[in-house]
Amino acid sequence: MKGMNRTVVVLGGTALIAFTAVGGAALRDWVDLGRRAEAEMPNFSGVGLVASTDANGASYTAGDYFYQLMRLLKREYVEPIPDDQKLASGAIRSMIGSLNDPKAMFLDKKQFASFQNARAGKYEGIGVEVVMVMRGAANKQAAKASDSEGALPEGTAEEALVSRVRVPRLMVSNVIPGSPAAKAGVKIGDVAYEIDSHWVVNTDLLIKFQKAQDDFKAKKITYSQLNLVRKEVRERTERALLPMRAMERLVTGTSGKVKVVWERGTEKRTTDLTKSVTAMSPMTVLPNGDLRLAFQKGADAWIAKELQGKTKVRIDLRNNTHGDFESLKAVLEKVAPKGTYGQFVTARGSEPTNLVVAKGNPAAPKYELLVDSSTRGVAEMFALALQSKGKATLVGSLTGGDRTLVDIVPLPDGSGYVLPIGEYQVNVTSTKVVMADKTEEVR
């Protein structure tokens, strides 16, 4: 798979809501490799802005077109534009947003710095990892966490509307031990509903308004009742916070307070939290002797030391969502014999890329891996990779379902973006998961 030479990790899901589309992937090359001389650029004078040909009908590349558009903005805009990079980053932001993929996201300078710190085990903000998921997935996850109903009934008009309106919800995928969030009782599956009195935008209000309109047309409610819903829509949208900005308030900053209203199933819960930095070690030896492994820099050295002289090791992979792919590969070299441990595939027909352990550990012990719905991303890959070779038994229900490989690309102004580039698969048709009371086959 091309493009895997840059830093890559797996995310539990995070993304932008849809922005206005700006086509043309060649803009990234313009940023990375530098502009072509203006004398080389075609003249699109008198041509519509959506065209990629000049007045004489000659065709040009997307990169030529975008650079010409930048020249037009700099020449015609009422204010001076001294920073080309600002225009380039804005275009990249829009292109990433136009993918409408919860796992693709553009991060500004502040967000990207916080994201990189978290990958290194230093969590800012309230000490959580969050993912952006569509409404049904978020409510199902919250329902599991609270044993209450949350998902929309299948086949309903509301479900159909949600499938068309792609606005993700902000859900907690991990709570860092010892963090402000952990001390306040925030749990995996909690959904951010309101932050500092700002409503976090989601599809619920749209569904409610659409239903009220339909009920009014069907004469099930009065005009006054419809107006009450309209009033609610107006009041909430006046103090609305987009999911990406809501995420920033939760996971950036090292001081200050934030008030969050969480949805947990059908209930709402308010927390007042003080931001700080919460550090997380690559590996922790728990009181019962189990190992808690985080896939971050240095994890391979830690686990290699802990494996010495052991024939069986128990590793806790629960609450494990934000791992680094390079760290996963390094850890596999220490814990598994050499061989191929699955592959990454795409839907565009490119050749799969194998996950290979080159040298490995020929004397690797057997593993028991504790997993649950909070085992996501590289932790889920790790569990499936070892299990596929018969090196590990999974204890718990592995239902995270996020095995996406993503490319992390820093930009010159300190911002960056995250782009899904592959999906992990193991070469097995089914796996066995050891439950507390039964063995469950997962296909």
CORQUI-V429209 format. One record per pair of residues at least 6 apart in sequence whose C-alpha atoms are under 6 Angstrom apart, sorted by the first residue. I is the first residue (numbers start at 0). J is the second residue. Records with the same first field share a line. If there is no record, write none. Layout:
# CORQUI-V429209
I: J, J
This chain:
# CORQUI-V429209
0: 352
6: 407
7: 324, 405, 406, 407
8: 323, 324, 405
9: 376, 377, 403, 404, 405
10: 321, 376
11: 130, 320, 375, 376
12: 102, 130, 131
13: 101, 102, 130, 131
14: 101, 102, 103, 104, 131
15: 96, 104
16: 166
17: 96, 97, 99
18: 93, 96, 97
20: 93, 94, 97
21: 94
23: 61
25: 61, 62
26: 62
43: 53
51: 59
52: 58
73: 80
92: 105
101: 131
103: 417, 418
104: 416, 417
105: 416
106: 414, 415, 416
107: 414
108: 413, 414
111: 414
113: 251
119: 295
120: 278, 279
121: 277, 278
122: 276, 277
123: 250, 251, 252, 253, 275, 276
124: 249, 250, 251, 252, 253, 274, 275
125: 179, 180, 249, 274
126: 175, 178, 180
127: 173, 174, 175
128: 171, 172, 173
129: 170, 171, 172
130: 169, 170
131: 167, 168, 169
132: 167, 168
133: 167, 168
135: 150
138: 149, 150
139: 149, 150
140: 188
141: 188, 189, 263, 264
142: 148, 149, 264
144: 188
145: 264
147: 264
149: 264
166: 201
169: 190, 191
170: 188, 189, 190
171: 187, 188, 189
172: 187
173: 187, 318
178: 277
189: 261, 262, 263
190: 261, 262
191: 261
192: 199, 260, 261
193: 199, 259, 260
194: 258, 259
195: 258
197: 238, 239, 240
198: 239, 240
199: 239, 240, 241
200: 240, 241
211: 225
214: 220
253: 274, 275, 276
254: 274, 275
255: 273, 274
256: 272, 273, 274
257: 272
258: 270, 271
259: 269, 270
260: 268, 269
261: 267, 268
281: 293, 295, 298
282: 291, 292
283: 290, 291
284: 290
289: 313, 314
290: 314, 315
291: 314, 315
294: 322, 323, 326, 327
295: 323, 326
296: 326
299: 329, 330
303: 333
310: 364
311: 364, 365, 366
312: 366
313: 366, 367, 368
314: 368
315: 368, 369
316: 369, 370, 374
317: 370, 371, 373, 374
318: 373, 374
319: 374
320: 374, 375, 376
322: 377
332: 356, 359
333: 359, 360
334: 360, 363
335: 359, 360, 363
336: 359, 360, 361
337: 356, 357, 358, 359
338: 355, 356
339: 354, 355
340: 354, 355, 384
341: 354, 424, 425, 426
342: 352, 353, 354, 423, 424
343: 351, 352, 421, 422, 423
344: 351, 421, 422
345: 421
365: 390, 391
366: 391
367: 391, 392
368: 393, 394
369: 394
370: 395, 397
371: 395, 396, 397
372: 397, 398, 399
374: 399
375: 399, 401
376: 401, 402
385: 391
393: 432, 433
394: 433, 434
395: 434
402: 422, 423
403: 421, 422
404: 419, 420, 421, 422
405: 418, 419, 420
406: 417, 418
407: 416, 417
408: 415, 416
409: 415
429: 441, 442
430: 441
431: 440
432: 438, 439
